[in-house]
Amino acid sequence: MLVLLGNLAACTPLRIRSDYDAGVDLSVCRTFGWMEKTTSTPAGAFDNPINDKRVRNAVSQRLAARGMQPVAEGAMPDCLVNQAIGLRNSVSGYGGSHVGAGWGWGWGPGPVGSLYWDNQSYVYREGRISVDLYKAAGNEPLWHAEAEVDVSELTGADAEKRIDTVVTAIFARYPGAD
């Protein structure tokens, strides 16, 4: 039973969200360059530069498959790309009332019921890989896509395969990728 549950968990589809500016023709992106990375990492997130490089390589391959070429050294690209991979702890809270009923024994047989309110919060890991595309002139955002994925255990060849799978799924949401 545990093996079956483990296999089902491994088949869980990725949760991918994307958005784009419908008023912009993405075919203007014939060449691309990379946005400058800031040196600071957001609080609660971590950065693995090796996985960052893996994401960048996978994104470059998908852009090339769409006919976009990396810009020559010192030239101005048509579009800029930003990619990110990271994990952070997030807090979620919920509250609600609960009603229970049943048959029980106490001072004698009879129905038993309860009503209570709880307000709990819990910490969970939030992992993401995201890709953003900007028009280089004016840094106008064109497309954003992100996938929720646990990146905490990504190392070695398995990391490369998993990242490639996720980036492929992200680019399946690229406008016009139907």
Residue, then its C-alpha position, 0 to 999 in steps of 0.5 A: m500500500l505504501v508503494l502505491l501511495g508513493n507512486l501516486a505522489a510521484c505522478t502528481p501533476l505540476r501546478i503551473r501558473s502563467d500570465y502574459d500581456a495579450g496586447v503584445d506580440l511576442s514574436v518581437c523577441r528574436t534575441f534574448g539576454w539575461m537580466e542582471k541578478t541582484t546579490s541579495t536573496p529574499a528572506g526565508a529563501f535559499d539560492n543554489p547557484i548550480n540549480d540556477k545554472r541548470v534552470r538557465n540552461a533549460v530556459s535557453q534551450r526552450l527559447a532556442a526551440r522557439g527561434m530566439q537566439p542569445v544576443a551577441e556579446g555587447a549587443m542589445p537584445d530584443c527581450l530580457v529573461n529572468q529565471a528563479i528557483g528557490l524555496r522558502n518557509s511560508v505560514s498558513g492559517y485556518g480556523g473553523s468550527h467543527v461539529g461532531a456527533g455519535w453514539g457513546w457511553g458515559w453515564g449511560p448510553g446516548p447521543v454525544g455531540s461537540l462543537y468547538w472552534d480552532n484557529q491553527s497555523y502551520v509552516y510549509r515549504e513553498g518551492r518555485i521555479s519561475v521564468d519572466l520575459y521582458k521587452a528589453a526597451g523599457n523592461e516591459p513585462l511580456w510573460h510570466a510563468e511559475a511552477e510549484v515544485d519542491v526544490s529542496e532535494l534537487t541535486g546531481a543528475d536527478a536535479e537536471k532531469r527534474i528541472d528540465t521537466v519543470v521548465t518544459a512544462i512551464f514553456a507548454r504555457y508559453p503564449g501560442a505554444d498550443 
